[in-house]
């Protein structure tokens, strides 16, 4: 897929701030909305190796939240209902209409679940790409959250000093220009304050999501080996899947399941 970075980037205005939405494929076909995990520098590129295999049969949409990809580094509310509201508004402003199939990776699993709870007619199905569920975050202690935030702040400082050379970025499926853009977005975005604010809100967001009725829609959960995430990850995925009647596929791979496609 060829993409001209000077002319093809499409933004919508959300409260005076630019939010980037990547869209490709036939708008008459089922719509797949890719939702990135926490700290992903450039979701549009992160998901590319997967969505390029699907673009012939689906409408592809990648939402780059504030602080992600080409969107503004705007520190808005991280309350989960507010985050979903501005993503819905962004899709509407871009001319997209539901129903959507949501494909959340990692932390955005909470957003996908909550989206279905709040706006059930919007969501036809959820396909979890090692998506997080409320169970895991509710097991975290306050000290665990602060430890993770402290690590993010250290990475942020190293990135600003240009010293985070070793931080892994997947370049699979990207051409030379896309790799250059990815590198620039890493330099701008990595561990910015939007990510840190999301981390501070994650426990409260998990509690809000867990306190509402479990979503009822077709759900397929691809699950990693759990080694790169939290303790009890696989067991918590099993528990949640059993509660919502989801089908599970357990994979022998790391957390970035979208990049495991062949």
Number of C-alpha atoms within 10 A of each C-alpha: 8 7 10 9 11 6 7 10 13 14 18 18 13 14 9 8 13 19 26 23 22 19 20 15 17 14 14 8 13 17 23 23 23 25 27 28 19 17 21 22 28 24 22 25 23 23 22 19 20 17 21 14 12 14 17 13 12 18 20 22 23 22 23 24 24 23 25 30 28 25 20 17 20 16 15 15 14 19 15 21 16 12 16 18 13 18 19 19 15 22 17 13 14 16 9 16 13 14 15 19 20 27 24 26 27 20 23 24 26 24 23 28 26 24 24 21 18 17 12 16 12 17 23 18 21 26 24 28 26 32 28 29 26 24 19 20 20 15 13 13 11 10 9 12 17 13 12 14 19 13 12 20 17 12 18 21 15 15 20 15 10 10 12 16 8 6 10 7 14 14 18 15 15 16 11 9 12 17 17 13 16 23 15 14 17 21 18 18 25 26 27 23 17 22 24 19 16 21 21 16 15 20 20 17 23 23 15 16 25 17 10 12 13 16 22 18 15 15 20 18 23 19 25 23 16 20 13 12 16 14 13 14 21 19 13 17 26 17 14 19 17 12 12 15 16 20 14 17 12 15 15 11 15 17 21 18 22 21 19 14 9 6
